[in-house]
Amino acid sequence: MATGGEAKLWVQQGEVKVNGEVEERRGRQLRPGDLVEIRGQAVAVPGP
């Protein structure tokens, strides 16, 4: 499991994608169905 500090670094380094686009904002609001990719691993945000 990653820490918040690690996640912050990944965002700053451009290693996080949301729906195929590099995400540069730390506080991005995710919605059900969004696909988040970090360092080559993708996870879909589940719905309610």
C-alpha positions in Angstrom: 0.0 0.0 0.0 1.3 3.4 -0.9 1.4 6.4 1.4 0.0 9.9 0.6 3.5 11.1 0.3 4.3 8.6 -2.4 1.1 9.4 -4.2 2.0 13.1 -4.1 5.4 12.4 -5.7 3.8 10.2 -8.4 1.4 13.0 -9.4 4.3 15.6 -9.4 6.3 13.2 -11.6 3.5 12.7 -14.1 3.1 9.0 -13.3 -0.7 9.2 -12.6 -3.3 9.1 -15.4 -7.0 9.5 -15.1 -9.1 8.3 -18.1 -5.9 8.1 -20.2 -4.7 11.7 -19.5 -1.8 12.6 -17.2 -3.2 14.1 -14.0 -1.3 17.0 -12.4 -3.8 18.0 -9.7 -3.5 16.4 -6.3 -7.1 17.1 -5.2 -8.9 15.8 -8.3 -12.4 14.5 -7.6 -12.8 11.0 -9.0 -16.2 9.8 -10.2 -17.6 6.3 -10.6 -16.3 4.7 -13.8 -13.1 6.8 -13.9 -10.0 4.7 -14.8 -7.0 5.6 -12.7 -3.5 4.3 -13.8 -0.5 4.6 -11.6 2.9 3.2 -12.7 1.2 0.9 -15.3 -1.5 -0.5 -13.0 -5.1 0.5 -13.7 -8.1 0.5 -11.4 -11.6 1.6 -12.2 -13.4 3.7 -9.6 -16.4 1.6 -8.5 -20.0 2.9 -8.5 -22.3 3.3 -5.6 
